[in-house]
């Protein structure tokens, strides 16, 4: 069984490319999009 790996705080294209080459399964961070503001009712 393979362990799934998540990388957080990916902010630059260079970081993204290196992590993909290393086989990281899941990536998240500002490179993909900024957080949305909280909606108040």
C-alpha positions in Angstrom: 0.0 0.0 0.0 1.2 3.5 -0.9 1.0 6.3 1.6 -0.8 9.4 0.2 1.2 12.6 0.6 -0.2 16.1 0.9 1.9 19.3 0.5 0.6 22.5 1.9 1.7 26.1 1.4 2.6 25.7 -2.3 3.0 29.3 -3.5 5.2 29.2 -6.6 5.2 27.3 -9.9 8.7 26.1 -9.1 7.6 24.5 -5.9 4.6 22.9 -7.7 6.9 21.3 -10.4 9.4 19.9 -7.8 6.6 18.4 -5.7 4.9 16.8 -8.7 8.3 15.3 -9.8 8.7 13.9 -6.3 5.4 12.2 -6.6 3.3 14.2 -4.1 -0.3 13.2 -4.4 -2.1 16.3 -3.2 -1.1 19.9 -3.3 -2.7 23.1 -1.9 -1.7 26.7 -1.4 -1.8 30.2 -2.8 -0.5 28.9 -6.2 -3.9 27.4 -6.8 -6.0 30.2 -5.4 -6.4 32.6 -2.5 -8.8 31.8 0.4 -12.3 33.1 0.0 -13.6 35.6 2.5 -16.0 34.3 5.2 -19.6 34.9 4.4 -21.7 36.2 7.3 -25.5 35.9 7.4 
